[in-house]
Amino acid sequence: MNILILGSGGREHAFTLKLSESNKVNQLFVAPGNAGTAKIATNVNISPTDFNAVKETVLNNQIEMVVVGPEAPLVNGIHDFFLTDNKLKNIPVIGPKKDGALLEGSKDFSKIFMEKHNIPTARYQSFTKDNLTEGFTFLETLNAPYVLKADGLAAGKGVLILDSLDEAKKELEEMVSNQKFGDASSTVVIEEFLDGIELSVFVLTDGKSYKILPSAKDYKRIGEGDKGLNTGGMGAISPVPFATEDFLQKVEERVVIPTVNGLQKDGIDYRGFIFIGLMNVDGNPQVIEYNVRMGDPETEVVLPRIESDLFDLFEGVGNQTLHKKTFSINPKIATTVMLVSGGYPESYEKGKVMTGFDEITESIVYHAGTTTKENNVVTSGGRVMAITSFGDTIEEALKSTYSSIDKIHFDKMNYRKDIGFDLI
């Protein structure tokens, strides 16, 4: 089978590498891909949100399955686009339709969904510029810190956590009245701050049955000790040590089952990944958010731990036979550390020549923001490369990862040296 993977990051390289192991997969295409995917697949220089270009690629290359990496094509309705086109409608798309993608595309929608289906989450209310004063009043009922979330997609930058009530009121006005995050913040969700330890649980569903994939914890802040600006993710660990069997059973009973059943009750035919961002509050799960795709860099520690054929699971999603599929998980711990461009997540330079990564043997190298120029691999994004290793302990896996990183060089390379230290 020929498969098209949409996206260009470490997540998509991880999908490509995992699918390349399947003897049922013939050719892999990645749009637009990166320097890593180019070595094991055919990169196609198109945007994942240019649906007509995607269609042309699918038809020209006899594509029989499409795997969607990032959220934007899903929120924009790529799955619906396929279903309404006679030439594409029988090609499975791994990723929800537009109605299901609202779980990530609208924070307000996801909160209403959780409330409707009794899924544990923080107390909240939603506001626009038309009821701004009511928003101020609601903020006064909460204790610091104050959590403000732009309703729509804001490239991972639409969540503010503020210690001052006055600052929270000022930022709320900036978001709804002055469009701080554009249309994404025309509605803002204000919610109670949850105090606990964060983790992510990943579910793959065909709309009827589901499989729970390994848990993971990622690290968003640019600086050591979780300080500084938020990023797309600086590293991840899987499994999460504090996610005990008892806790994960609570997650399944109180979150996963009500979520999958709730989608069915609401008439949403959901086929793809559900990323559940959780807070462990005194041993009980509370949902922070849903994403409708795999996380990045969590994918780079979750997929390597799946020992079974990933294509087999995707096939089960496509034809709704996921309940017949089995898969096994490597019990070892996986750690990944993201190498980023100097200056990221603010302004940074591209085109830096990279060396040493092809000498690495004890870790998996996942390309993210890379491309090829004049026979050199060069940086092309803020998050450049994820280095993943296995170990019997977090310390052992991290030792391998950091040892591998020592071999890699590019101008102004930056990375966190404390990923996973809080779990040791």
C-alpha positions as CSV (number, residue, x, y, z in Angstrom):
1,M,0.0,0.0,0.0
2,N,1.1,3.6,-0.7
3,I,0.7,6.0,2.1
4,L,0.8,9.8,2.3
5,I,1.8,11.4,5.6
6,L,1.0,15.1,6.0
7,G,3.4,17.3,8.0
8,S,7.0,18.2,8.4
9,G,8.1,17.8,12.0
10,G,9.6,15.2,14.3
11,R,6.2,13.6,14.7
12,E,5.9,13.0,11.0
13,H,9.4,11.6,10.7
14,A,8.5,9.2,13.6
15,F,5.4,8.1,11.7
16,T,7.4,7.6,8.5
17,L,10.1,5.6,10.2
18,K,7.5,3.4,12.0
19,L,5.4,2.7,8.9
20,S,8.5,2.0,6.9
21,E,9.0,-1.1,9.1
22,S,5.7,-2.7,7.9
23,N,5.9,-5.3,5.1
24,K,2.4,-4.2,4.1
25,V,3.6,-0.7,3.1
26,N,5.0,-0.2,-0.4
27,Q,5.8,3.5,-0.9
28,L,5.7,6.4,1.6
29,F,5.2,10.0,0.7
30,V,5.5,12.9,3.1
31,A,4.1,16.4,2.5
32,P,6.2,18.5,2.8
33,G,8.5,16.4,5.0
34,N,12.1,17.2,6.1
35,A,15.7,16.0,5.5
36,G,15.0,12.9,7.6
37,T,11.9,11.8,5.8
38,A,13.6,12.3,2.5
39,K,16.0,9.4,3.3
40,I,13.2,6.9,3.8
41,A,10.3,8.3,1.7
42,T,9.5,10.7,-1.1
43,N,9.0,14.3,0.0
44,V,6.3,16.3,-1.8
45,N,6.6,20.1,-1.6
46,I,3.0,21.0,-0.9
47,S,1.2,22.5,2.1
48,P,-0.9,20.0,4.2
49,T,-3.7,22.6,4.1
50,D,-3.7,22.9,0.3
51,F,-6.4,20.3,-0.2
52,N,-6.4,20.4,-4.0
53,A,-2.6,19.8,-4.0
54,V,-3.1,16.9,-1.6
55,K,-5.8,15.5,-3.9
56,E,-3.4,15.7,-6.9
57,T,-0.6,14.0,-5.0
58,V,-3.0,11.2,-3.9
59,L,-4.2,10.5,-7.4
60,N,-0.8,10.8,-9.1
61,N,0.8,8.4,-6.7
62,Q,-2.0,5.8,-6.2
63,I,-2.1,6.7,-2.5
64,E,-4.4,4.3,-0.5
65,M,-4.2,5.9,3.0
66,V,-3.5,9.4,4.4
67,V,-2.1,9.9,7.9
68,V,-2.6,13.5,9.1
69,G,0.2,14.8,11.5
70,P,-0.7,18.4,12.5
71,E,-4.0,19.8,13.6
72,A,-4.6,22.5,11.1
73,P,-5.7,20.3,8.1
74,L,-8.0,18.4,10.5
75,V,-9.6,21.5,11.9
76,N,-9.9,22.9,8.3
77,G,-11.8,19.7,7.3
78,I,-9.4,17.5,5.2
79,H,-11.2,14.3,6.2
80,D,-14.6,15.9,5.0
81,F,-12.9,17.0,1.8
82,F,-12.0,13.4,1.0
83,L,-15.5,12.0,1.9
84,T,-17.2,14.5,-0.4
85,D,-15.0,13.8,-3.4
86,N,-15.9,10.7,-5.5
87,K,-12.3,10.0,-6.4
88,L,-11.1,10.2,-2.8
89,K,-14.0,9.0,-0.6
90,N,-12.8,5.4,-0.3
91,I,-9.3,6.3,0.9
92,P,-9.0,6.1,4.7
93,V,-7.9,9.3,6.4
94,I,-6.3,8.8,9.9
95,G,-7.6,11.8,11.7
96,P,-11.1,13.1,12.6
97,K,-13.6,15.0,10.5
98,K,-14.2,18.7,11.2
99,D,-16.9,18.0,13.8
100,G,-14.5,15.8,15.9
101,A,-11.6,18.2,15.3
102,L,-13.5,20.8,17.2
103,L,-12.2,19.1,20.4
104,E,-9.0,20.9,19.6
105,G,-10.2,23.6,17.3
106,S,-12.5,25.2,20.0
107,K,-11.6,25.2,23.7
108,D,-15.2,26.3,24.4
109,F,-16.6,23.3,22.5
110,S,-14.3,20.8,24.3
111,K,-15.3,22.2,27.7
112,I,-19.0,21.9,26.8
113,F,-18.4,18.4,25.7
114,M,-16.6,17.4,28.9
115,E,-19.4,19.0,31.0
116,K,-22.1,17.2,29.0
117,H,-20.4,13.8,29.4
118,N,-19.3,14.2,33.0
119,I,-15.6,14.1,32.2
120,P,-13.5,15.6,35.1
121,T,-12.1,19.1,34.3
122,A,-11.5,22.5,35.8
123,R,-14.4,24.8,36.5
124,Y,-14.7,27.4,33.7
125,Q,-16.7,30.0,31.8
126,S,-16.4,31.5,28.3
127,F,-16.5,35.1,27.4
128,T,-16.4,37.5,24.4
129,K,-16.1,41.3,24.2
130,D,-19.9,41.5,24.6
131,N,-19.8,40.2,28.2
132,L,-16.3,41.3,29.2
133,T,-17.5,42.7,32.5
134,E,-18.9,39.3,33.4
135,G,-15.5,37.9,32.7
136,F,-14.0,40.3,35.2
137,T,-16.5,39.2,37.8
138,F,-15.8,35.5,37.1
139,L,-12.0,36.2,37.5
140,E,-12.8,37.7,41.0
141,T,-14.4,34.3,42.1
142,L,-11.1,32.4,41.3
143,N,-7.9,32.2,43.2
144,A,-4.5,32.9,41.6
145,P,-3.0,31.9,39.3
146,Y,-5.6,32.7,36.6
147,V,-5.8,30.6,33.4
148,L,-7.0,32.3,30.1
149,K,-7.3,30.2,26.9
150,A,-8.0,31.5,23.4
151,D,-10.9,29.4,22.1
152,G,-9.3,28.7,18.6
153,L,-6.0,27.5,17.3
154,A,-3.2,30.0,18.2
155,A,-0.1,28.0,17.3
156,G,0.4,26.8,20.9
157,K,0.6,30.4,22.2
158,G,-3.0,31.0,23.2
159,V,-2.8,30.0,26.9
160,L,-1.9,32.5,29.6
161,I,-1.3,31.6,33.3
162,L,-1.1,34.8,35.3
163,D,-0.5,35.5,39.0
164,S,-2.1,38.9,39.2
165,L,-5.9,39.6,39.0
166,D,-5.3,43.0,37.5
167,E,-3.0,41.5,34.9
168,A,-5.6,38.8,34.1
169,K,-8.3,41.4,33.6
170,K,-6.0,43.4,31.3
171,E,-5.0,40.3,29.3
172,L,-8.6,39.2,29.0
173,E,-9.5,42.6,27.4
174,E,-6.5,42.4,25.1
175,M,-7.5,39.0,23.9
176,V,-11.2,39.6,23.3
177,S,-11.4,43.3,22.4
178,N,-8.0,43.9,20.8
179,Q,-7.6,40.4,19.2
180,K,-4.2,39.6,20.9
181,F,-4.4,36.1,19.2
182,G,-6.5,37.2,16.2
183,D,-9.8,35.5,15.7
184,A,-8.6,32.6,17.9
185,S,-9.2,34.8,21.0
186,S,-12.6,36.4,20.0
187,T,-13.9,33.9,22.6
188,V,-11.8,33.2,25.7
189,V,-12.2,30.4,28.2
190,I,-11.3,31.3,31.8
191,E,-10.8,28.3,34.0
192,E,-9.8,27.4,37.5
193,F,-6.1,26.5,37.9
194,L,-5.4,22.9,38.6
195,D,-2.5,22.1,40.9
196,G,-0.9,18.8,40.2
197,I,1.5,16.9,37.9
198,E,0.9,17.0,34.1
199,L,1.0,14.1,31.7
200,S,-0.5,13.0,28.4
201,V,-2.4,9.9,27.5
202,F,-2.9,8.9,23.8
203,V,-5.9,7.0,22.4
204,L,-6.4,5.6,18.9
205,T,-10.0,5.0,18.0
206,D,-12.0,3.9,15.0
207,G,-15.2,5.5,16.3
208,K,-16.4,2.4,18.0
209,S,-13.5,0.8,19.9
210,Y,-10.2,2.2,21.1
211,K,-6.6,1.4,22.1
212,I,-4.7,3.3,24.8
213,L,-1.1,4.0,23.8
214,P,1.7,4.6,26.2
215,S,1.6,7.7,28.5
216,A,4.2,10.5,28.2
217,K,5.2,13.8,29.8
218,D,6.6,16.6,27.7
219,Y,8.5,19.8,28.7
220,K,7.2,23.0,27.2
221,R,9.4,25.7,28.7
222,I,12.6,26.8,26.9
223,G,14.7,27.0,30.1
224,E,16.0,24.5,32.7
225,G,13.8,24.1,35.8
226,D,10.7,24.8,33.6
227,K,11.5,28.5,33.3
228,G,11.2,30.9,30.4
229,L,8.9,31.0,27.4
230,N,6.6,28.2,26.2
231,T,7.8,26.3,23.2
232,G,6.3,23.5,21.0
233,G,8.1,21.1,23.4
234,M,11.7,20.6,24.4
235,G,11.7,16.9,25.3
236,A,9.5,14.0,26.6
237,I,9.6,10.8,28.7
238,S,7.5,7.6,28.3
239,P,6.1,6.0,30.4
240,V,5.4,8.4,33.2
241,P,6.5,6.9,36.5
242,F,3.7,8.4,38.5
243,A,1.0,7.1,36.1
244,T,0.5,3.9,38.0
245,E,-1.8,1.1,37.0
246,D,-4.4,2.4,39.4
247,F,-4.2,5.9,38.1
248,L,-4.4,4.8,34.4
249,Q,-7.4,2.7,35.3
250,K,-9.1,5.8,36.6
251,V,-8.1,7.6,33.3
252,E,-9.7,4.8,31.3
253,E,-12.9,4.7,33.3
254,R,-13.4,8.4,34.0
255,V,-12.0,10.0,30.8
256,V,-11.3,7.6,27.9
257,I,-14.5,5.6,27.9
258,P,-16.8,8.7,28.5
259,T,-14.9,10.5,25.7
260,V,-15.3,7.7,23.1
261,N,-18.9,7.1,24.2
262,G,-19.7,10.8,24.2
263,L,-18.5,11.2,20.6
264,Q,-20.7,8.3,19.6
265,K,-23.7,9.8,21.5
266,D,-23.2,13.2,19.8
267,G,-23.1,11.5,16.4
268,I,-19.4,12.3,15.8
269,D,-17.8,9.5,13.7
270,Y,-14.2,10.0,15.1
271,R,-11.4,8.0,13.5
272,G,-7.9,8.9,14.6
273,F,-5.9,9.9,17.7
274,I,-7.2,11.6,20.8
275,F,-4.4,13.3,22.8
276,I,-5.7,13.8,26.3
277,G,-3.8,16.4,28.3
278,L,-4.2,15.5,32.0
279,M,-3.4,16.7,35.4
280,N,-2.9,14.2,38.2
281,V,-4.6,16.0,41.1
282,D,-4.1,14.0,44.4
283,G,-4.2,10.8,42.4
284,N,-7.3,11.7,40.3
285,P,-7.2,12.6,36.6
286,Q,-8.5,16.0,35.5
287,V,-8.6,16.9,31.8
288,I,-6.7,20.1,30.8
289,E,-7.3,19.8,27.1
290,Y,-7.9,17.5,24.1
291,N,-5.8,17.5,20.9
292,V,-7.0,15.6,17.9
293,R,-3.6,14.3,16.8
294,M,-0.4,13.0,18.3
295,G,1.8,15.4,20.3
296,D,5.3,16.5,19.3
297,P,7.7,15.5,20.9
298,E,5.6,12.9,22.7
299,T,5.3,10.9,19.4
300,E,9.1,10.5,19.4
301,V,8.9,8.5,22.7
302,V,5.5,6.8,22.3
303,L,5.8,5.3,18.8
304,P,9.3,3.7,19.3
305,R,7.8,1.8,22.3
306,I,5.1,0.3,20.1
307,E,6.6,-3.0,19.0
308,S,3.7,-4.0,16.7
309,D,3.0,-3.0,13.1
310,L,1.6,0.6,13.2
311,F,0.1,0.1,9.7
312,D,-2.0,-2.8,11.1
313,L,-3.5,-0.4,13.7
314,F,-4.2,2.3,11.1
315,E,-5.9,-0.3,8.9
316,G,-8.1,-1.2,11.9
317,V,-9.0,2.5,12.2
318,G,-9.8,2.9,8.5
319,N,-12.1,-0.1,8.3
320,Q,-13.4,0.0,11.9
321,T,-11.8,-3.4,12.9
322,L,-9.6,-1.9,15.6
323,H,-11.1,-4.2,18.2
324,K,-9.6,-7.2,16.4
325,K,-6.1,-5.7,16.5
326,T,-3.5,-6.4,19.2
327,F,-0.3,-4.5,19.9
328,S,2.6,-4.8,22.3
329,I,4.6,-2.2,24.1
330,N,8.3,-2.2,24.9
331,P,8.6,-2.0,28.7
332,K,11.7,0.1,28.6
333,I,11.8,3.8,29.2
334,A,12.1,6.1,26.2
335,T,13.5,9.7,26.5
336,T,13.8,12.3,23.9
337,V,15.5,15.7,23.9
338,M,14.8,18.4,21.3
339,L,17.7,20.4,19.7
340,V,16.5,23.9,18.9
341,S,17.8,26.9,17.0
342,G,19.5,29.7,19.0
343,G,16.9,32.3,19.9
344,Y,13.9,29.9,19.7
345,P,11.0,30.3,20.5
346,E,11.6,34.0,19.6
347,S,13.4,35.0,16.4
348,Y,16.1,32.6,15.1
349,E,18.3,32.1,12.1
350,K,17.8,29.2,9.6
351,G,20.2,27.5,7.2
352,K,22.8,26.4,9.8
353,V,24.8,23.4,8.6
354,M,24.4,20.3,10.8
355,T,27.0,17.6,11.4
356,G,27.5,14.5,13.5
357,F,24.0,13.2,13.6
358,D,24.7,10.5,11.1
359,E,27.4,9.0,13.4
360,I,24.8,8.2,16.1
361,T,24.1,4.5,16.7
362,E,22.8,4.2,20.2
363,S,19.8,6.6,19.8
364,I,17.1,7.3,17.2
365,V,17.5,10.6,15.4
366,Y,14.2,12.3,14.4
367,H,14.4,15.2,12.1
368,A,12.0,18.1,12.7
369,G,13.1,21.5,11.3
370,T,15.7,20.3,8.7
371,T,16.1,20.5,5.0
372,T,18.8,19.7,2.5
373,K,20.8,22.5,0.8
374,E,23.9,21.9,-1.4
375,N,24.3,18.3,-0.2
376,N,24.3,19.5,3.5
377,V,21.5,19.0,6.1
378,V,20.7,22.5,7.4
379,T,18.3,23.9,10.0
380,S,14.9,25.2,8.7
381,G,12.9,25.7,11.9
382,G,13.0,26.5,15.5
383,R,12.8,22.9,16.7
384,V,15.4,21.1,14.7
385,M,15.9,17.5,15.8
386,A,14.7,15.1,18.6
387,I,17.2,12.5,19.9
388,T,15.4,9.4,21.5
389,S,17.0,6.6,23.5
390,F,15.8,3.6,25.5
391,G,16.9,2.5,29.0
392,D,15.9,0.4,32.0
393,T,15.7,3.6,34.0
394,I,15.2,7.3,33.0
395,E,18.8,8.0,34.0
396,E,20.1,5.3,31.7
397,A,18.0,6.4,28.7
398,L,19.0,10.1,29.3
399,K,22.6,9.2,29.5
400,S,22.4,7.7,26.0
401,T,20.4,10.6,24.6
402,Y,22.9,13.3,26.0
403,S,25.9,11.2,24.9
404,S,24.4,11.2,21.3
405,I,23.7,14.9,21.5
406,D,27.4,15.5,22.2
407,K,28.2,14.3,18.7
408,I,25.8,16.8,17.0
409,H,26.9,20.3,16.0
410,F,25.3,23.3,14.4
411,D,25.8,27.0,15.1
412,K,23.9,28.3,18.2
413,M,22.4,24.9,18.9
414,N,20.4,24.9,22.2
415,Y,18.7,22.2,24.3
416,R,17.6,21.6,27.8
417,K,20.0,19.6,30.0
418,D,17.4,18.6,32.6
419,I,14.6,16.8,30.7
420,G,13.1,14.1,33.0
421,F,15.1,15.2,36.1
422,D,11.9,16.0,38.0
423,L,10.8,12.3,37.5
424,I,14.1,10.8,38.9
